[in-house]
Amino acid sequence: MPCEPPRCAACSARSEGLCGTFSGGEITALFAIARQRRAPAGQVLLWAGEPASFCATLVTGVLKIARQDAEGREQIVGLLFPGDFVGEPFAGACVDSVVALSDADLCVYPRAPLEHLLEAHPPATRLLLRRALSTLTAARRWILTLGRRNARQKVASFLLEMATRSTQGDRLELPLSRGAMGEALGLTIETVSRQMTALVRAQVIELAGHRGVRLLNRAQLATLATL
């Protein structure tokens, strides 16, 4: 059996998402069609309506999935984190735009070779189907969050969402700056800062460093998110 490529073995997202369905030997086929790509914050990776020429695994950073309404206003309908799959295999065109909210590293796969590989590897296809259903559920939840008028609800919901991604329990390292949080939540950076400060004063969270957050009262945070 061929050995796992060193780049894959050292990848922080190796066990997550699509890559996790390939064994050490099998992943050489995925590695053979992949290339690394770095995207600075603000770069558009996929444009809605454009041909879907590639898919990717997000290795580091955070991406936003954006859609325009009938009046041309942008609506963020989801966020992608390390390990998430970017793009839609078997789709001819992109439904939404995908933009880097922070500097990001990706492992990019040309769509046609990826489709052939997926057809020969059913576990990966099943995982992508499960992810698609999970993404739909998350998008619905995100739309509900953005539809709330209360800024504290939005910030509390965001922190709870980040907690579900954390591998350190109630200790979080936020992947976004306050400005990027504001963009994602439809708030100004000043409003995000005020709401974070209010949560600290209420002893619901505490801050540690530039982006570190510790949840002191997860139940109370959940209550604030749903009021």
C-alpha positions as CSV (number, residue, x, y, z in Angstrom):
1,M,0.0,0.0,0.0
2,P,1.3,3.5,-0.8
3,C,2.2,5.7,2.2
4,E,0.2,8.7,3.1
5,P,1.7,11.9,1.6
6,P,3.7,13.9,4.2
7,R,1.6,17.0,3.5
8,C,-1.6,15.1,4.3
9,A,-0.1,13.5,7.4
10,A,0.8,17.0,8.7
11,C,-2.5,18.7,7.8
12,S,-4.5,20.0,10.7
13,A,-7.7,19.1,8.9
14,R,-6.7,15.6,7.8
15,S,-9.1,13.8,10.0
16,E,-12.0,16.1,9.3
17,G,-14.6,16.1,6.5
18,L,-13.8,14.6,3.1
19,C,-10.2,13.7,3.8
20,G,-11.2,11.6,6.9
21,T,-13.0,9.1,4.7
22,F,-9.7,8.1,2.9
23,S,-7.2,5.8,4.5
24,G,-3.5,6.5,4.4
25,G,-3.0,4.7,1.1
26,E,-6.3,5.8,-0.5
27,I,-5.7,9.5,0.1
28,T,-2.9,9.5,-2.4
29,A,-5.5,9.6,-5.2
30,L,-7.1,12.7,-3.6
31,F,-3.6,14.2,-3.1
32,A,-2.7,13.7,-6.7
33,I,-5.5,16.0,-7.9
34,A,-5.1,18.6,-5.2
35,R,-3.2,21.8,-5.0
36,Q,-2.7,24.2,-2.1
37,R,-4.2,27.7,-2.3
38,R,-4.0,30.6,0.1
39,A,-6.7,33.3,0.1
40,P,-6.3,36.6,1.9
41,A,-9.2,38.0,3.9
42,G,-11.8,39.6,1.5
43,Q,-10.9,37.5,-1.6
44,V,-13.9,35.9,-3.4
45,L,-13.2,32.2,-4.0
46,L,-16.5,31.4,-5.8
47,W,-18.9,33.7,-7.5
48,A,-22.6,32.9,-7.6
49,G,-23.7,32.1,-11.1
50,E,-20.2,31.3,-12.3
51,P,-19.2,27.8,-13.5
52,A,-18.3,25.5,-10.6
53,S,-14.8,24.7,-11.7
54,F,-13.4,23.4,-8.4
55,C,-14.2,22.3,-4.8
56,A,-12.0,22.4,-1.8
57,T,-11.3,21.5,1.8
58,L,-10.8,24.4,4.1
59,V,-7.6,23.8,6.1
60,T,-7.4,27.1,8.1
61,G,-9.4,30.3,8.3
62,V,-13.1,31.1,8.0
63,L,-15.2,31.6,4.9
64,K,-18.6,33.1,4.5
65,I,-21.3,31.9,2.1
66,A,-23.1,34.9,0.7
67,R,-26.2,35.4,-1.4
68,Q,-27.8,38.5,-2.9
69,D,-31.4,39.4,-2.5
70,A,-33.7,40.8,-5.2
71,E,-32.5,44.3,-4.4
72,G,-28.8,43.4,-4.6
73,R,-28.1,43.4,-0.9
74,E,-25.8,40.7,0.4
75,Q,-27.0,38.2,2.9
76,I,-24.6,35.9,4.7
77,V,-26.3,32.4,4.8
78,G,-23.5,30.4,6.4
79,L,-19.9,30.2,7.6
80,L,-17.3,27.5,6.8
81,F,-14.6,26.4,9.2
82,P,-11.5,24.2,9.0
83,G,-12.4,20.8,7.8
84,D,-15.5,22.0,6.0
85,F,-16.1,21.2,2.3
86,V,-16.2,24.2,-0.1
87,G,-18.3,24.1,-3.3
88,E,-20.7,21.7,-4.8
89,P,-19.5,18.6,-6.8
90,F,-21.9,17.5,-9.6
91,A,-23.2,21.1,-9.9
92,G,-22.6,23.0,-13.1
93,A,-22.7,26.5,-11.5
94,C,-22.2,28.1,-8.1
95,V,-25.4,28.9,-6.2
96,D,-23.8,31.2,-3.7
97,S,-20.6,33.3,-3.5
98,V,-17.9,32.1,-1.1
99,V,-15.6,34.8,0.4
100,A,-12.7,34.6,2.8
101,L,-13.5,36.4,6.1
102,S,-10.0,35.7,7.4
103,D,-6.8,34.6,5.7
104,A,-7.4,31.1,4.7
105,D,-5.6,28.0,3.4
106,L,-7.4,25.5,1.2
107,C,-6.7,22.2,-0.5
108,V,-8.4,22.7,-3.9
109,Y,-9.6,19.9,-6.2
110,P,-10.7,20.4,-9.9
111,R,-14.3,19.5,-10.1
112,A,-14.3,16.9,-12.9
113,P,-11.4,14.7,-11.5
114,L,-13.0,15.0,-8.0
115,E,-16.3,13.7,-9.4
116,H,-14.6,10.7,-10.9
117,L,-12.9,10.0,-7.6
118,L,-16.1,10.3,-5.6
119,E,-17.8,7.9,-7.8
120,A,-15.1,5.3,-7.0
121,H,-15.2,6.1,-3.3
122,P,-18.7,5.8,-1.9
123,P,-17.8,6.7,1.8
124,A,-16.8,10.2,0.6
125,T,-20.0,10.6,-1.4
126,R,-22.1,9.6,1.7
127,L,-20.2,12.0,3.9
128,L,-20.8,14.9,1.5
129,L,-24.5,14.0,1.5
130,R,-24.6,14.1,5.3
131,R,-22.7,17.4,5.2
132,A,-25.1,18.9,2.7
133,L,-28.1,18.1,4.9
134,S,-26.2,19.4,8.0
135,T,-25.3,22.6,6.1
136,L,-29.0,23.1,5.2
137,T,-29.9,22.8,8.8
138,A,-27.1,25.2,9.8
139,A,-28.2,27.7,7.1
140,R,-31.7,27.7,8.4
141,R,-30.4,28.3,12.0
142,W,-28.2,31.1,10.7
143,I,-31.0,32.8,8.9
144,L,-33.0,32.7,12.2
145,T,-30.1,34.2,14.0
146,L,-29.7,37.1,11.5
147,G,-33.4,37.7,11.5
148,R,-33.5,38.5,15.2
149,R,-33.5,42.3,15.9
150,N,-31.7,42.0,19.2
151,A,-27.9,42.4,18.9
152,R,-27.3,40.5,22.1
153,Q,-29.2,37.5,20.7
154,K,-27.0,37.5,17.6
155,V,-23.8,37.7,19.6
156,A,-24.9,35.1,22.1
157,S,-26.0,32.7,19.3
158,F,-22.7,33.2,17.5
159,L,-20.7,32.3,20.7
160,L,-22.8,29.2,21.2
161,E,-22.2,28.2,17.5
162,M,-18.4,28.7,18.1
163,A,-18.7,26.6,21.2
164,T,-20.0,23.7,19.2
165,R,-16.8,23.9,17.1
166,S,-14.5,24.1,20.0
167,T,-12.3,21.2,21.1
168,Q,-11.6,22.7,24.4
169,G,-15.0,22.7,26.0
170,D,-16.0,26.2,27.2
171,R,-12.8,27.8,26.1
172,L,-12.9,29.3,22.7
173,E,-10.4,31.0,20.4
174,L,-12.6,33.0,18.1
175,P,-11.6,32.7,14.4
176,L,-12.9,36.1,13.5
177,S,-12.0,39.7,14.5
178,R,-14.7,41.9,16.0
179,G,-15.1,43.6,12.6
180,A,-15.5,40.2,10.8
181,M,-18.0,39.2,13.5
182,G,-20.0,42.3,12.8
183,E,-20.0,41.6,9.1
184,A,-21.2,38.1,9.7
185,L,-23.9,39.1,12.1
186,G,-25.1,42.3,10.4
187,L,-23.8,44.5,13.2
188,T,-21.2,47.3,13.5
189,I,-17.9,46.6,15.2
190,E,-18.9,49.0,18.0
191,T,-22.1,47.0,18.6
192,V,-20.3,43.7,18.8
193,S,-17.8,45.2,21.3
194,R,-20.6,46.6,23.4
195,Q,-22.4,43.3,23.5
196,M,-19.2,41.4,24.4
197,T,-18.5,43.8,27.2
198,A,-22.1,43.5,28.5
199,L,-21.7,39.7,28.6
200,V,-18.5,40.0,30.5
201,R,-20.2,42.4,33.0
202,A,-23.1,39.9,33.4
203,Q,-20.5,37.2,34.2
204,V,-21.7,35.1,31.3
205,I,-18.3,35.0,29.6
206,E,-14.8,36.2,30.2
207,L,-12.2,37.4,27.7
208,A,-8.6,36.1,27.5
209,G,-6.3,37.9,25.2
210,H,-7.2,39.2,21.8
211,R,-9.7,36.5,20.7
212,G,-9.9,34.1,23.6
213,V,-13.3,33.6,25.3
214,R,-14.4,31.4,28.1
215,L,-18.0,30.6,28.7
216,L,-18.8,31.0,32.4
217,N,-22.5,30.2,32.1
218,R,-23.5,28.4,29.0
219,A,-27.1,28.0,30.1
220,Q,-27.5,31.7,30.6
221,L,-25.9,32.4,27.2
222,A,-28.4,30.0,25.6
223,T,-31.2,31.9,27.4
224,L,-29.9,35.2,26.0
225,A,-29.7,33.7,22.5
226,T,-33.4,32.7,22.5
227,L,-35.1,35.6,24.4
